[in-house]
Amino acid sequence: MSAIHRTTLSGSTLTPVPESRKGIGTRKPNRGPSAGPGNRRALIAAAREVFAADGLQAPFSSIAKRAGVGQGSLYRHFPDRLSIAVAVFDENIDELEASVDRPEATLDDLFDAIIEQAAVSTALIDLIWENRHDARVAHFTQRLARLAESLLDREIASGRVGDHVHTSDVLLVVTMLADLTARTDAADRRTDARRARALIDLAFEPRSGAAGEE
């Protein structure tokens, strides 16, 4: 005898509810497009973890698995590795902007943050560099330049940095620190970063009697 859990009344006749309709009204609703932003954030966070642990050779599908979403969602948001690397770096710059958006923030704060980010994004740095002429990557320089210029103007005005230093110099330092961090063994990063920072401090300090010189 088939299991009939409920019936409906049609006139004077009891009509069994078809098996195919059981559970209608109690099924978990499909969030559809509203799940998109949350899935995207989860995929970016998962990409950070996967690439940090396994490098760029990690299966792309492992990002979806780590994020707990389907592969279809992964490819809708990020059709290739570069697209998700760009999303990670955009978030990194968002964090940089937030971290230095304080009156007391200095170039040292920017450089410290760059080193910390590079230490956990080493696999993605090469990918971004190899595709630096891609239209999806070009805006990074513009965002970093605005950030560097704002900090540099403040540092020069305070007398902590010489006016011979230009925004392009700050961007060069950012690139050097990120590359150094990415290519140095974890055990040596702190020491090498400290040595590099000492050289940068010497290059950026005010030059007495040389104001305005190139």
Residue pairs with C-beta under 8 A, 6 or more apart in sequence:
2 19
4 16
4 17
5 17
5 22
6 17
7 14
7 15
7 16
7 17
8 14
8 15
8 17
9 15
35 73
36 77
39 67
39 69
39 73
39 77
40 77
40 87
42 67
42 68
42 69
43 63
43 64
43 67
43 69
43 73
43 74
43 77
43 78
43 84
44 84
44 87
44 88
44 91
45 67
46 63
46 64
46 66
46 67
47 63
47 78
47 84
47 85
47 87
47 88
48 88
48 120
48 121
49 66
50 58
50 62
50 63
50 66
51 58
51 121
51 123
51 124
52 120
52 121
52 122
52 123
54 62
55 123
56 81
56 123
56 124
56 126
56 127
60 74
60 81
61 71
61 74
63 74
63 84
64 70
64 71
64 73
64 74
67 74
77 83
77 84
78 84
78 87
81 127
82 127
82 128
82 131
82 134
82 136
82 137
83 136
85 124
85 127
85 128
86 128
86 136
86 137
88 121
88 124
89 121
89 124
89 128
89 140
90 140
92 117
92 121
93 140
93 143
93 144
93 147
95 113
95 117
96 110
96 113
96 114
96 117
96 144
96 147
97 143
97 147
99 105
99 109
99 110
99 113
100 109
100 110
100 113
100 147
100 150
100 151
105 151
105 154
106 151
106 154
106 155
106 160
107 148
107 151
107 152
107 155
107 161
107 170
107 204
108 197
110 147
110 148
110 151
110 170
110 174
111 173
111 174
111 177
111 197
111 200
114 174
114 177
114 178
114 181
115 177
115 178
115 181
115 189
115 193
117 178
118 125
118 177
118 178
118 179
118 181
118 182
119 181
119 186
119 189
121 182
122 181
122 182
122 183
125 178
125 179
125 182
126 182
128 137
128 140
131 137
132 138
141 171
144 171
144 174
145 167
145 171
148 167
148 170
148 171
148 174
149 167
149 170
151 170
152 161
152 165
152 166
152 167
152 170
155 161
156 162
156 163
156 165
159 206
160 206
161 204
161 205
161 206
162 204
162 205
162 206
162 207
162 210
162 211
163 206
163 211
163 212
164 207
164 210
164 212
164 213
164 214
165 203
165 204
169 203
169 204
173 200
176 196
177 193
177 196
180 192
180 193
180 196
181 189
181 193
184 192
207 213
